[in-house]
Amino acid sequence: MPGNEWEKKRHMREKKQRVVVVGASPNPERYSNHVVRLLIEHGHEAIPVHPAVEEIEGVPAVKSIADVADRVDTVTLYVSAARSSSMQDALLKMRPKRVIFPPGAENPALREALESNGVQTLEACTLVLLKTGQF
């Protein structure tokens, strides 16, 4: 493996994150499913959230964000603003370092509530962030 590629992989392992994927789908054609797979490929711990499935891409799923134990580095939301608004209290209690709002999941009121409680937010495509090394 060329040195540059090895360094990139080593750096990714050092920055491993626990990432909650809200709205993760078992359908491999959905973006939220691609995110779970790409997180795993990049060495992150993916925690899919889906109320009706046991696992996604071989990773055990939790029914709600309230079921996530321990620290969380990043939450990425693949749900509508109406849905994510109902999760505000649980997200604030979780205290993730950051919450990503992909295109179509923007929620200005939730973003403001998170930021005013010290949670970094970002309106960006999680897939692009991962593929470009900006995650």
C-alpha positions in Angstrom: 0.0 0.0 0.0 1.5 3.4 -0.9 2.5 5.5 2.0 0.0 8.2 1.3 -2.9 5.7 1.3 -1.6 4.0 4.4 -1.4 7.4 6.2 -5.0 8.2 5.2 -6.3 4.9 6.6 -4.3 5.3 9.8 -5.6 8.8 10.3 -9.2 7.5 9.8 -8.7 4.8 12.5 -7.4 7.4 14.9 -10.5 9.6 14.4 -13.0 6.8 14.7 -16.4 8.2 15.8 -19.6 6.8 17.2 -22.2 7.9 14.6 -26.0 7.6 15.1 -27.9 7.4 11.8 -31.5 8.4 12.4 -33.8 7.1 9.8 -31.3 4.4 8.6 -32.9 2.2 6.0 -32.5 -1.5 5.2 -33.0 -0.7 1.6 -29.5 -0.6 -0.1 -30.7 2.0 -2.6 -31.5 4.6 0.1 -28.9 7.2 1.0 -29.2 6.4 4.7 -28.2 2.8 4.0 -25.2 4.0 2.0 -24.1 6.2 4.9 -24.2 3.2 7.3 -22.0 1.2 4.9 -19.6 4.1 4.2 -19.2 4.8 8.0 -18.2 1.1 8.5 -15.8 1.2 5.6 -14.1 4.3 7.1 -13.7 2.6 10.5 -16.5 4.4 12.3 -19.0 2.8 14.6 -22.4 3.1 12.9 -25.5 3.0 15.1 -28.6 2.7 12.8 -31.9 3.9 14.3 -35.0 2.3 12.8 -38.1 1.4 14.8 -39.0 -1.7 12.9 -35.8 -3.6 11.9 -33.3 -5.7 13.9 -30.2 -4.8 11.9 -29.0 -2.8 8.9 -26.0 -3.9 6.9 -25.2 -6.5 9.6 -25.2 -3.8 12.4 -27.7 -4.1 15.2 -30.3 -1.3 15.0 -31.9 0.5 17.9 -35.5 1.5 17.9 -35.0 5.1 18.9 -32.3 7.5 19.8 -33.3 7.2 23.5 -31.9 3.6 23.2 -28.4 4.7 22.4 -26.1 4.3 25.3 -22.7 6.0 26.0 -21.1 8.9 24.2 -22.1 9.9 20.7 -19.8 11.9 18.4 -22.1 12.6 15.5 -25.8 12.2 14.7 -26.9 12.4 11.1 -30.6 12.8 10.5 -32.4 11.1 7.6 -35.9 12.1 8.6 -38.2 15.0 7.9 -38.1 18.2 10.0 -41.5 17.2 11.5 -39.9 14.0 12.7 -36.7 15.4 13.9 -38.5 18.2 15.9 -40.1 15.5 18.0 -36.6 14.2 18.9 -35.3 17.6 20.2 -35.4 16.6 23.9 -33.7 13.2 23.3 -31.0 14.8 21.2 -30.3 17.4 23.8 -30.1 14.7 26.5 -27.8 12.7 24.3 -25.4 15.6 24.0 -23.7 14.6 20.7 -20.7 16.7 19.6 -22.4 17.5 16.3 -25.6 16.9 14.4 -25.6 16.7 10.5 -28.7 17.8 8.6 -28.4 16.3 5.1 -30.2 17.9 2.1 -34.0 17.5 2.6 -33.7 17.1 6.4 -33.0 20.8 7.3 -34.7 22.0 10.4 -33.8 25.6 11.4 -35.6 25.5 14.8 -33.9 22.3 15.9 -30.6 23.5 14.6 -31.0 26.7 16.7 -32.0 24.7 19.8 -29.0 22.4 19.4 -26.5 25.2 18.8 -27.8 27.2 21.8 -27.1 24.2 23.9 -23.5 23.8 22.7 -24.0 21.2 20.0 -22.3 21.9 16.6 -24.6 21.5 13.6 -23.9 21.2 10.0 -26.1 21.3 6.9 -24.2 18.9 4.6 -24.4 15.6 2.8 -22.8 13.0 5.1 -21.9 10.8 2.0 -19.9 13.7 0.5 -18.2 14.5 3.8 -17.1 10.9 4.1 -16.0 10.5 0.5 -14.0 13.7 0.6 -12.3 13.2 3.9 -14.1 16.1 5.6 -16.1 14.0 8.0 
